[in-house]
Every structure is written in structure tokens, then in C-alpha cells.
């Protein structure tokens, strides 16, 4: 972010030594090439990634640099069967939902076999959804209909980790399919 501020301030005509102080919310520095007390310069820069947009507004008055940042709110990222083997980029605060389908009533089931690091993600739970022949509570599932398995995680810190799930047939210890994700969280 300081690079974006420095670039914005540089474009606006501020000295590079003034731009270097932009990493703090308010910085009072006396660089040798500071703008004069009567000059006021405003600049704005936008830094964006695939999931978060940060807008930086910098104003210099005299020898003071005022920086205000605005960051996009956390988002929910859903990874499905088509994402198997891919890298998923997230930001701290984002929610990850891994959603996989299986055969209802066939005895096969998805099981998480490699949970993301608890330092990087907080496990928020899992759910299984099975279509029924009725909307009544406790109605029997429709045999052969898809079952949806969902695991939910909250990104806590910037780092990389993985997620692994296996699709197990009835009474078997080896999965017939393996699902993997490489997860990269940035701040």
C-alpha cells in the first residue's frame, strides 16, 4: 500500500522522501525536499487484487502526510468440483465454502481428510444436504439423488495451506476420488 501512496504522491509532485512517510496514518517528517508550507497536494491511488480493492487517499499540507485507506468488505468464496487441484486466492476475513456433490443413498460419502491449518483458517463446520421426496421434517431422501457436502472456513491470517477430501465407497478405507485445493491467504 505504501508503494501505491508513494506512486500517487510522486505523480502529484511530492518528493520521494515525503512519499516514504506515507506508511503511517499521520506522519510529521521534515524531509530536506518537503513541499512548502503553502502548497497543498492531493492524490489518490487504487490498488486492487482479485478479491479486495483498497483505495488510498493522500493529502500533503506543509510537512504532514495524511493517509486514509478504505478496504472492501470480506467476501464468501465457493470452491466446487471444477476447482479440484486449483489454487484459491483469499484475503484475511474472507469465508471459504468447499461444496462437493455425491450420490445420495448409494453409500458413498465425501470426508475431509486434510483440514487447512488452524493458524490460517478457522473451521466453522460442515453440513450435508439431501433432497427429499417431501418437505416434511424427517422425510426419507430420494435414493440416487445428489447429496451436497459443504465445509466452511474463515481466513484468519496470511499464509498458504491446503484442503483435501476423499470420496469413499461403503465400508472402504481408500477413496475412489480425491479432491484437493491449495489455499493462499493474503492480508
NUKEBA-354777 format. One record per residue (C-alpha): residue number from 1; residue in three letters; x, y, z. Coordinates in Angstrom, 1 decimal, m for minus. Example, Ala and Ser with C-alpha at 12.3 -4.5 7.8 and 13.67 -1.06 7.14 Angstrom:
2
<site><num>1</num><residuo>ALA</residuo><px>12.3</px><py>m4.5</py><pz>7.8</pz></site>
<site><num>2</num><residuo>SER</residuo><px>13.7</px><py>m1.1</py><pz>7.1</pz></site>
***
This chain:
187
<site><num>1</num><residuo>UNK</residuo><px>0.0</px><py>0.0</py><pz>0.0</pz></site>
<site><num>2</num><residuo>UNK</residuo><px>2.8</px><py>2.4</py><pz>0.8</pz></site>
<site><num>3</num><residuo>UNK</residuo><px>4.1</px><py>1.8</py><pz>m2.8</pz></site>
<site><num>4</num><residuo>UNK</residuo><px>0.6</px><py>2.9</py><pz>m4.1</pz></site>
<site><num>5</num><residuo>UNK</residuo><px>0.7</px><py>6.0</py><pz>m1.9</pz></site>
<site><num>6</num><residuo>UNK</residuo><px>4.3</px><py>6.8</py><pz>m2.9</pz></site>
<site><num>7</num><residuo>UNK</residuo><px>3.3</px><py>6.4</py><pz>m6.6</pz></site>
<site><num>8</num><residuo>UNK</residuo><px>0.3</px><py>8.6</py><pz>m6.1</pz></site>
<site><num>9</num><residuo>UNK</residuo><px>2.3</px><py>11.3</py><pz>m4.3</pz></site>
<site><num>10</num><residuo>UNK</residuo><px>5.1</px><py>11.1</py><pz>m6.8</pz></site>
<site><num>11</num><residuo>UNK</residuo><px>2.7</px><py>11.7</py><pz>m9.6</pz></site>
<site><num>12</num><residuo>UNK</residuo><px>1.2</px><py>14.6</py><pz>m7.7</pz></site>
<site><num>13</num><residuo>UNK</residuo><px>4.5</px><py>16.2</py><pz>m7.5</pz></site>
<site><num>14</num><residuo>UNK</residuo><px>5.6</px><py>15.4</py><pz>m4.0</pz></site>
<site><num>15</num><residuo>UNK</residuo><px>9.1</px><py>14.5</py><pz>m3.2</pz></site>
<site><num>16</num><residuo>UNK</residuo><px>10.1</px><py>10.8</py><pz>m2.8</pz></site>
<site><num>17</num><residuo>UNK</residuo><px>11.2</px><py>11.5</py><pz>0.8</pz></site>
<site><num>18</num><residuo>UNK</residuo><px>7.7</px><py>12.8</py><pz>1.6</pz></site>
<site><num>19</num><residuo>UNK</residuo><px>6.2</px><py>9.7</py><pz>m0.1</pz></site>
<site><num>20</num><residuo>UNK</residuo><px>8.3</px><py>7.4</py><pz>2.1</pz></site>
<site><num>21</num><residuo>UNK</residuo><px>6.4</px><py>8.7</py><pz>5.2</pz></site>
<site><num>22</num><residuo>UNK</residuo><px>3.1</px><py>7.7</py><pz>3.8</pz></site>
<site><num>23</num><residuo>UNK</residuo><px>3.1</px><py>4.3</py><pz>5.5</pz></site>
<site><num>24</num><residuo>UNK</residuo><px>1.7</px><py>5.8</py><pz>8.7</pz></site>
<site><num>25</num><residuo>UNK</residuo><px>m1.7</px><py>7.3</py><pz>9.2</pz></site>
<site><num>26</num><residuo>UNK</residuo><px>m0.2</px><py>10.7</py><pz>10.0</pz></site>
<site><num>27</num><residuo>UNK</residuo><px>3.4</px><py>11.4</py><pz>9.7</pz></site>
<site><num>28</num><residuo>UNK</residuo><px>5.2</px><py>14.6</py><pz>10.6</pz></site>
<site><num>29</num><residuo>UNK</residuo><px>8.6</px><py>14.5</py><pz>9.0</pz></site>
<site><num>30</num><residuo>UNK</residuo><px>10.9</px><py>17.2</py><pz>7.9</pz></site>
<site><num>31</num><residuo>UNK</residuo><px>12.4</px><py>15.9</py><pz>4.7</pz></site>
<site><num>32</num><residuo>UNK</residuo><px>15.0</px><py>18.1</py><pz>3.1</pz></site>
<site><num>33</num><residuo>UNK</residuo><px>12.9</px><py>18.3</py><pz>m0.1</pz></site>
<site><num>34</num><residuo>UNK</residuo><px>9.5</px><py>18.8</py><pz>1.6</pz></site>
<site><num>35</num><residuo>UNK</residuo><px>6.8</px><py>20.8</py><pz>m0.1</pz></site>
<site><num>36</num><residuo>UNK</residuo><px>6.4</px><py>24.4</py><pz>1.1</pz></site>
<site><num>37</num><residuo>UNK</residuo><px>4.0</px><py>25.3</py><pz>3.9</pz></site>
<site><num>38</num><residuo>UNK</residuo><px>1.7</px><py>27.0</py><pz>1.4</pz></site>
<site><num>39</num><residuo>UNK</residuo><px>1.4</px><py>24.1</py><pz>m1.0</pz></site>
<site><num>40</num><residuo>UNK</residuo><px>m1.4</px><py>21.5</py><pz>m0.8</pz></site>
<site><num>41</num><residuo>UNK</residuo><px>m1.3</px><py>18.5</py><pz>m3.0</pz></site>
<site><num>42</num><residuo>UNK</residuo><px>m3.9</px><py>15.7</py><pz>m3.1</pz></site>
<site><num>43</num><residuo>UNK</residuo><px>m3.5</px><py>12.3</py><pz>m4.7</pz></site>
<site><num>44</num><residuo>UNK</residuo><px>m5.5</px><py>9.1</py><pz>m4.9</pz></site>
<site><num>45</num><residuo>UNK</residuo><px>m4.4</px><py>5.6</py><pz>m5.9</pz></site>
<site><num>46</num><residuo>UNK</residuo><px>m6.3</px><py>2.4</py><pz>m6.1</pz></site>
<site><num>47</num><residuo>UNK</residuo><px>m4.7</px><py>m0.9</py><pz>m5.6</pz></site>
<site><num>48</num><residuo>UNK</residuo><px>m6.8</px><py>m3.9</py><pz>m6.4</pz></site>
<site><num>49</num><residuo>UNK</residuo><px>m6.5</px><py>m7.7</py><pz>m6.3</pz></site>
<site><num>50</num><residuo>UNK</residuo><px>m8.8</px><py>m10.4</py><pz>m7.3</pz></site>
<site><num>51</num><residuo>UNK</residuo><px>m10.8</px><py>m10.2</py><pz>m4.1</pz></site>
<site><num>52</num><residuo>UNK</residuo><px>m10.1</px><py>m6.9</py><pz>m2.3</pz></site>
<site><num>53</num><residuo>UNK</residuo><px>m9.9</px><py>m3.3</py><pz>m3.5</pz></site>
<site><num>54</num><residuo>UNK</residuo><px>m8.0</px><py>m0.8</py><pz>m1.4</pz></site>
<site><num>55</num><residuo>UNK</residuo><px>m8.4</px><py>2.9</py><pz>m2.1</pz></site>
<site><num>56</num><residuo>UNK</residuo><px>m5.7</px><py>5.2</py><pz>m0.8</pz></site>
<site><num>57</num><residuo>UNK</residuo><px>m6.3</px><py>9.0</py><pz>m0.5</pz></site>
<site><num>58</num><residuo>UNK</residuo><px>m3.2</px><py>11.1</py><pz>0.4</pz></site>
<site><num>59</num><residuo>UNK</residuo><px>m3.1</px><py>14.8</py><pz>1.1</pz></site>
<site><num>60</num><residuo>UNK</residuo><px>0.1</px><py>16.7</py><pz>1.9</pz></site>
<site><num>61</num><residuo>UNK</residuo><px>m0.1</px><py>20.0</py><pz>3.7</pz></site>
<site><num>62</num><residuo>UNK</residuo><px>3.2</px><py>21.6</py><pz>4.9</pz></site>
<site><num>63</num><residuo>UNK</residuo><px>5.3</px><py>18.7</py><pz>6.2</pz></site>
<site><num>64</num><residuo>UNK</residuo><px>2.4</px><py>16.4</py><pz>7.1</pz></site>
<site><num>65</num><residuo>UNK</residuo><px>1.1</px><py>13.5</py><pz>5.1</pz></site>
<site><num>66</num><residuo>UNK</residuo><px>m2.5</px><py>12.3</py><pz>5.9</pz></site>
<site><num>67</num><residuo>UNK</residuo><px>m3.4</px><py>8.9</py><pz>4.6</pz></site>
<site><num>68</num><residuo>UNK</residuo><px>m6.8</px><py>7.3</py><pz>4.6</pz></site>
<site><num>69</num><residuo>UNK</residuo><px>m7.4</px><py>3.8</py><pz>3.4</pz></site>
<site><num>70</num><residuo>UNK</residuo><px>m10.7</px><py>2.0</py><pz>2.6</pz></site>
<site><num>71</num><residuo>UNK</residuo><px>m10.7</px><py>m1.8</py><pz>2.1</pz></site>
<site><num>72</num><residuo>UNK</residuo><px>m13.6</px><py>m3.8</py><pz>0.5</pz></site>
<site><num>73</num><residuo>UNK</residuo><px>m15.6</px><py>m6.0</py><pz>3.0</pz></site>
<site><num>74</num><residuo>UNK</residuo><px>m14.8</px><py>m9.7</py><pz>3.4</pz></site>
<site><num>75</num><residuo>UNK</residuo><px>m16.4</px><py>m12.0</py><pz>0.8</pz></site>
<site><num>76</num><residuo>UNK</residuo><px>m17.5</px><py>m15.6</py><pz>0.5</pz></site>
<site><num>77</num><residuo>UNK</residuo><px>m15.6</px><py>m17.7</py><pz>m1.9</pz></site>
<site><num>78</num><residuo>UNK</residuo><px>m17.2</px><py>m21.0</py><pz>m3.0</pz></site>
<site><num>79</num><residuo>UNK</residuo><px>m15.0</px><py>m23.8</py><pz>m4.4</pz></site>
<site><num>80</num><residuo>UNK</residuo><px>m16.7</px><py>m26.7</py><pz>m6.2</pz></site>
<site><num>81</num><residuo>UNK</residuo><px>m15.8</px><py>m29.9</py><pz>m8.0</pz></site>
<site><num>82</num><residuo>UNK</residuo><px>m14.5</px><py>m27.9</py><pz>m11.0</pz></site>
<site><num>83</num><residuo>UNK</residuo><px>m11.9</px><py>m26.3</py><pz>m8.7</pz></site>
<site><num>84</num><residuo>UNK</residuo><px>m10.2</px><py>m29.6</py><pz>m7.9</pz></site>
<site><num>85</num><residuo>UNK</residuo><px>m6.4</px><py>m29.2</py><pz>m7.9</pz></site>
<site><num>86</num><residuo>UNK</residuo><px>m6.6</px><py>m25.4</py><pz>m8.2</pz></site>
<site><num>87</num><residuo>UNK</residuo><px>m5.1</px><py>m22.6</py><pz>m6.2</pz></site>
<site><num>88</num><residuo>UNK</residuo><px>m7.7</px><py>m20.4</py><pz>m4.5</pz></site>
<site><num>89</num><residuo>UNK</residuo><px>m6.7</px><py>m16.8</py><pz>m3.5</pz></site>
<site><num>90</num><residuo>UNK</residuo><px>m8.4</px><py>m15.3</py><pz>m0.5</pz></site>
<site><num>91</num><residuo>UNK</residuo><px>m7.8</px><py>m12.4</py><pz>1.9</pz></site>
<site><num>92</num><residuo>UNK</residuo><px>m7.9</px><py>m12.3</py><pz>5.7</pz></site>
<site><num>93</num><residuo>UNK</residuo><px>m11.6</px><py>m12.1</py><pz>6.8</pz></site>
<site><num>94</num><residuo>UNK</residuo><px>m12.9</px><py>m14.0</py><pz>3.7</pz></site>
<site><num>95</num><residuo>UNK</residuo><px>m15.1</px><py>m17.1</py><pz>4.1</pz></site>
<site><num>96</num><residuo>UNK</residuo><px>m14.3</px><py>m20.3</py><pz>2.1</pz></site>
<site><num>97</num><residuo>UNK</residuo><px>m17.0</px><py>m22.8</py><pz>1.3</pz></site>
<site><num>98</num><residuo>UNK</residuo><px>m16.0</px><py>m26.1</py><pz>m0.2</pz></site>
<site><num>99</num><residuo>UNK</residuo><px>m19.1</px><py>m27.6</py><pz>m1.9</pz></site>
<site><num>100</num><residuo>UNK</residuo><px>m19.0</px><py>m31.2</py><pz>m3.3</pz></site>
<site><num>101</num><residuo>UNK</residuo><px>m21.8</px><py>m33.4</py><pz>m4.6</pz></site>
<site><num>102</num><residuo>UNK</residuo><px>m22.1</px><py>m37.2</py><pz>m4.0</pz></site>
<site><num>103</num><residuo>UNK</residuo><px>m24.7</px><py>m39.9</py><pz>m4.7</pz></site>
<site><num>104</num><residuo>UNK</residuo><px>m27.5</px><py>m39.9</py><pz>m2.2</pz></site>
<site><num>105</num><residuo>UNK</residuo><px>m28.5</px><py>m43.4</py><pz>m0.9</pz></site>
<site><num>106</num><residuo>UNK</residuo><px>m25.5</px><py>m45.1</py><pz>m2.7</pz></site>
<site><num>107</num><residuo>UNK</residuo><px>m23.4</px><py>m45.3</py><pz>0.4</pz></site>
<site><num>108</num><residuo>UNK</residuo><px>m20.6</px><py>m43.2</py><pz>m1.0</pz></site>
<site><num>109</num><residuo>UNK</residuo><px>m19.6</px><py>m40.1</py><pz>1.0</pz></site>
<site><num>110</num><residuo>UNK</residuo><px>m17.1</px><py>m37.2</py><pz>1.0</pz></site>
<site><num>111</num><residuo>UNK</residuo><px>m14.9</px><py>m36.9</py><pz>4.0</pz></site>
<site><num>112</num><residuo>UNK</residuo><px>m12.4</px><py>m34.2</py><pz>4.8</pz></site>
<site><num>113</num><residuo>UNK</residuo><px>m9.0</px><py>m35.9</py><pz>5.1</pz></site>
<site><num>114</num><residuo>UNK</residuo><px>m6.8</px><py>m32.8</py><pz>5.2</pz></site>
<site><num>115</num><residuo>UNK</residuo><px>m8.0</px><py>m29.8</py><pz>7.0</pz></site>
<site><num>116</num><residuo>UNK</residuo><px>m6.5</px><py>m26.3</py><pz>6.4</pz></site>
<site><num>117</num><residuo>UNK</residuo><px>m4.0</px><py>m25.1</py><pz>9.0</pz></site>
<site><num>118</num><residuo>UNK</residuo><px>m5.9</px><py>m23.8</py><pz>12.1</pz></site>
<site><num>119</num><residuo>UNK</residuo><px>m3.4</px><py>m20.9</py><pz>12.1</pz></site>
<site><num>120</num><residuo>UNK</residuo><px>m4.6</px><py>m19.8</py><pz>8.7</pz></site>
<site><num>121</num><residuo>UNK</residuo><px>m8.3</px><py>m20.8</py><pz>8.8</pz></site>
<site><num>122</num><residuo>UNK</residuo><px>m10.9</px><py>m21.3</py><pz>11.5</pz></site>
<site><num>123</num><residuo>UNK</residuo><px>m13.1</px><py>m24.4</py><pz>10.8</pz></site>
<site><num>124</num><residuo>UNK</residuo><px>m16.7</px><py>m23.2</py><pz>11.0</pz></site>
<site><num>125</num><residuo>UNK</residuo><px>m18.4</px><py>m26.5</py><pz>10.4</pz></site>
<site><num>126</num><residuo>UNK</residuo><px>m19.8</px><py>m28.8</py><pz>7.7</pz></site>
<site><num>127</num><residuo>UNK</residuo><px>m23.2</px><py>m29.7</py><pz>6.5</pz></site>
<site><num>128</num><residuo>UNK</residuo><px>m24.8</px><py>m32.3</py><pz>4.3</pz></site>
<site><num>129</num><residuo>UNK</residuo><px>m27.9</px><py>m31.5</py><pz>2.3</pz></site>
<site><num>130</num><residuo>UNK</residuo><px>m30.0</px><py>m34.3</py><pz>0.8</pz></site>
<site><num>131</num><residuo>UNK</residuo><px>m33.1</px><py>m33.8</py><pz>m1.4</pz></site>
<site><num>132</num><residuo>UNK</residuo><px>m36.2</px><py>m35.5</py><pz>0.0</pz></site>
<site><num>133</num><residuo>UNK</residuo><px>m39.5</px><py>m36.6</py><pz>m1.6</pz></site>
<site><num>134</num><residuo>UNK</residuo><px>m41.3</px><py>m34.3</py><pz>0.7</pz></site>
<site><num>135</num><residuo>UNK</residuo><px>m40.8</px><py>m31.0</py><pz>2.6</pz></site>
<site><num>136</num><residuo>UNK</residuo><px>m41.9</px><py>m32.7</py><pz>5.8</pz></site>
<site><num>137</num><residuo>UNK</residuo><px>m39.3</px><py>m32.9</py><pz>8.5</pz></site>
<site><num>138</num><residuo>UNK</residuo><px>m37.6</px><py>m36.3</py><pz>8.7</pz></site>
<site><num>139</num><residuo>UNK</residuo><px>m38.8</px><py>m37.3</py><pz>5.2</pz></site>
<site><num>140</num><residuo>UNK</residuo><px>m36.7</px><py>m40.0</py><pz>3.5</pz></site>
<site><num>141</num><residuo>UNK</residuo><px>m34.1</px><py>m39.0</py><pz>1.0</pz></site>
<site><num>142</num><residuo>UNK</residuo><px>m34.6</px><py>m39.7</py><pz>m2.7</pz></site>
<site><num>143</num><residuo>UNK</residuo><px>m32.3</px><py>m42.7</py><pz>m3.5</pz></site>
<site><num>144</num><residuo>UNK</residuo><px>m29.7</px><py>m41.8</py><pz>m6.1</pz></site>
<site><num>145</num><residuo>UNK</residuo><px>m30.3</px><py>m38.1</py><pz>m5.8</pz></site>
<site><num>146</num><residuo>UNK</residuo><px>m27.3</px><py>m35.8</py><pz>m5.3</pz></site>
<site><num>147</num><residuo>UNK</residuo><px>m26.1</px><py>m35.1</py><pz>m1.7</pz></site>
<site><num>148</num><residuo>UNK</residuo><px>m24.3</px><py>m31.8</py><pz>m1.2</pz></site>
<site><num>149</num><residuo>UNK</residuo><px>m21.4</px><py>m31.7</py><pz>1.3</pz></site>
<site><num>150</num><residuo>UNK</residuo><px>m20.3</px><py>m28.3</py><pz>2.4</pz></site>
<site><num>151</num><residuo>UNK</residuo><px>m17.3</px><py>m27.3</py><pz>4.6</pz></site>
<site><num>152</num><residuo>UNK</residuo><px>m16.9</px><py>m23.7</py><pz>5.8</pz></site>
<site><num>153</num><residuo>UNK</residuo><px>m13.8</px><py>m21.9</py><pz>6.9</pz></site>
<site><num>154</num><residuo>UNK</residuo><px>m12.9</px><py>m18.3</py><pz>7.9</pz></site>
<site><num>155</num><residuo>UNK</residuo><px>m9.5</px><py>m16.9</py><pz>6.8</pz></site>
<site><num>156</num><residuo>UNK</residuo><px>m7.6</px><py>m15.7</py><pz>9.8</pz></site>
<site><num>157</num><residuo>UNK</residuo><px>m4.0</px><py>m15.0</py><pz>8.7</pz></site>
<site><num>158</num><residuo>UNK</residuo><px>m1.9</px><py>m14.5</py><pz>5.6</pz></site>
<site><num>159</num><residuo>UNK</residuo><px>m0.2</px><py>m17.8</py><pz>4.7</pz></site>
<site><num>160</num><residuo>UNK</residuo><px>m0.8</px><py>m20.8</py><pz>2.5</pz></site>
<site><num>161</num><residuo>UNK</residuo><px>m2.3</px><py>m24.2</py><pz>3.3</pz></site>
<site><num>162</num><residuo>UNK</residuo><px>m4.4</px><py>m26.9</py><pz>1.7</pz></site>
<site><num>163</num><residuo>UNK</residuo><px>m7.7</px><py>m28.8</py><pz>1.8</pz></site>
<site><num>164</num><residuo>UNK</residuo><px>m8.1</px><py>m32.5</py><pz>1.0</pz></site>
<site><num>165</num><residuo>UNK</residuo><px>m11.3</px><py>m34.6</py><pz>0.8</pz></site>
<site><num>166</num><residuo>UNK</residuo><px>m11.8</px><py>m38.2</py><pz>m0.3</pz></site>
<site><num>167</num><residuo>UNK</residuo><px>m14.9</px><py>m39.8</py><pz>m1.8</pz></site>
<site><num>168</num><residuo>UNK</residuo><px>m15.3</px><py>m43.1</py><pz>0.0</pz></site>
<site><num>169</num><residuo>UNK</residuo><px>m17.4</px><py>m46.1</py><pz>m1.1</pz></site>
<site><num>170</num><residuo>UNK</residuo><px>m19.3</px><py>m48.0</py><pz>1.6</pz></site>
<site><num>171</num><residuo>UNK</residuo><px>m17.1</px><py>m49.9</py><pz>4.0</pz></site>
<site><num>172</num><residuo>UNK</residuo><px>m13.9</px><py>m49.0</py><pz>2.2</pz></site>
<site><num>173</num><residuo>UNK</residuo><px>m10.8</px><py>m47.3</py><pz>3.6</pz></site>
<site><num>174</num><residuo>UNK</residuo><px>m9.5</px><py>m46.0</py><pz>0.3</pz></site>
<site><num>175</num><residuo>UNK</residuo><px>m11.3</px><py>m43.2</py><pz>m1.6</pz></site>
<site><num>176</num><residuo>UNK</residuo><px>m12.3</px><py>m43.6</py><pz>m5.2</pz></site>
<site><num>177</num><residuo>UNK</residuo><px>m11.7</px><py>m39.8</py><pz>m5.8</pz></site>
<site><num>178</num><residuo>UNK</residuo><px>m9.5</px><py>m37.3</py><pz>m4.1</pz></site>
<site><num>179</num><residuo>UNK</residuo><px>m10.3</px><py>m33.5</py><pz>m4.1</pz></site>
<site><num>180</num><residuo>UNK</residuo><px>m7.5</px><py>m31.0</py><pz>m3.3</pz></site>
<site><num>181</num><residuo>UNK</residuo><px>m7.2</px><py>m27.2</py><pz>m3.0</pz></site>
<site><num>182</num><residuo>UNK</residuo><px>m4.2</px><py>m25.1</py><pz>m2.5</pz></site>
<site><num>183</num><residuo>UNK</residuo><px>m5.3</px><py>m22.1</py><pz>m0.4</pz></site>
<site><num>184</num><residuo>UNK</residuo><px>m3.3</px><py>m18.8</py><pz>m0.4</pz></site>
<site><num>185</num><residuo>UNK</residuo><px>m4.4</px><py>m16.1</py><pz>2.1</pz></site>
<site><num>186</num><residuo>UNK</residuo><px>m3.0</px><py>m12.6</py><pz>1.8</pz></site>
<site><num>187</num><residuo>UNK</residuo><px>m3.6</px><py>m9.6</py><pz>4.1</pz></site>
***
